[in-house]
Amino acid sequence: VIGVVIGKTDVRSFPDRKNIGTERFTFNFTIRDSPTYFINVQSWGREEYIRSLSESFRVGDCVTIENPLIQSKEAEREEKFSPVTPSGYKLLLSENHSVVKTSSCYDTDTRLLSLLHLPVKDPQDYYSLGDIVANGQSLHGRVLNVLAAVMAVSE
């Protein structure tokens, strides 16, 4: 699978239920290869492997993923912390079987660069900040997708 990385989480660790006293490490990222299709990728493993893999690329890089495991996703649980994808599947990376190679999008396919800035949500499924201010009471308690731009960053 070849795609541009459009999102990435930090490395996290969890207690290993099989080996008490040890930890398993994970991080997720999302790749896109067309305006319509993108998929979440999950990686688990030893700390050295996960940290090295996570540091080997960043958002905007093109990656080639070889030998991932294809798994059905548990939509309710999976998409709480990752973008909702149009696929019913996710890719799972294994330290022993999978390989992730990075390359320049210019070397791979310059069309992939244009995918980096496309929204992952339906354009009709956003609220502007003005809509939220005007209709705040009727929107109370709902989960919303917000379309906004950062105007300034300061202390």
Salt bridges, closest charged atoms under 4 A:
GLU47 OE2 - ARG51 NE 2.95
GLU48 OE1 - ARG46 NH1 2.79
GLU66 OE2 - LYS101 NZ 2.95
GLU74 OE1 - ARG77 NH1 2.82
GLU78 OE2 - LYS90 NZ 2.99
GLU79 OE2 - LYS73 NZ 2.41
GLU95 OE2 - ARG46 NH2 2.47
ASP109 OD2 - ARG111 NH2 2.70
